[in-house]
């Protein structure tokens, strides 16, 4: 496995391709993500912090926090789908937040 990964990385570097580097995110962000200065951890952010990103208004941010409390924390962005957040706002929320602490290889 290690040799295969090294071969892929070497081939990409020699071929001039650039590989995206994702530091510490357990949940992958969309490939067209627009980077922001600092991303909020969705399982710790306050409603005011979420609203301050401009991704959602305060009322929606409060609904997100309530859902987080009801669920005992978010496992993925899929957990937010039940709030029916408009697609563009949902993307902006993903661009401005992260969900950490979930094992990427979890089979649960």
N, C-alpha and C positions, 0 to 999 in steps of 0.2 A: 504494500500500500504506500509506504514512504517513498519507495523508488518511483512508483507511478506518479505520485504528486510532484516529486522533484523533476521528473522528466517533463511533465506538463508545464511547470513553472519555467524551466529552462527553455523549453520550446517557445513559450510566450515571450520571454525576454529576448531571446535571439531573434525571433520573428518581428520584434518591434511592437508587439501588442501590449496594451496596458491592462492590468488586472485591477478591478476595484478592491479596495481594502476596507473591510468593515470591522471596526474596533469594538469588541465587546457586546454587540447586539445579539440577543438571543432570538429575536424576531427580525427577519430580513425586511428591509424597506424596499419600496418600489424602485426599479432600476432608473426611472426618470426623476428620482427624488431631487428636490432643490435643497441644497444644504443651508442650514441656518447657523448662526453663531453658537448657540447653545440649545440642546434639545432637553426637554423636560421628561422625567421619568413619569409615565402615565399612572403608575401605581402609587406615586407620592405627591403629585402635583395638586395644588389647590384649584378651586374653580376660578379664582381671580387670576392665577398664573396662566391657566389654559386660555382664558378670555384675552389676556394680555398678548398672546401670540397672534391674535387676529384671525386665527383659524375658525373659531366658533365664538358666538356671543355668550354672555354670562349665563343666560337661561339654559342654553345647551350645555355649557360647562358644568352647571349644577346637576343636570341630568346625568352627565358622564360620571360625576363623583358619586351620585346616588347609586347608579348601576354598579360602580366599583365596590361600594360598600355592600350592596346586595349580593354580589358574586364572591366577595372576599378577595378581590383583586382580579386583574385582567390576566388571562393566559395568552391572548393574542388579540389582534385588531378585529378579528371575527366577532369577539364578544360585544363589540360596539354596534354591530349591524342592526340589532333590534331597536336602536334609537332612530333609525331611518334618517341619519345625517346625510344631507345632499352630497353627492359624489365629490364635487370640488372641495367642499369643506372637509370631507373625510380625508382626501388626499393631503390637504394642508395640515390636518391634525397629525397624520402620519409623518409628514416632513418635519414637524416641530416637536415630536415626542418619540419616546422609545418605550418598549416594554422589556424589562430585564428580569433575569432570575429564572427563566424557563429553559430547561435543557434542550438544546437543539436536536438531540437524538432521543428525546423522551418518546416512549411508545405508549403513553398513557392516554 
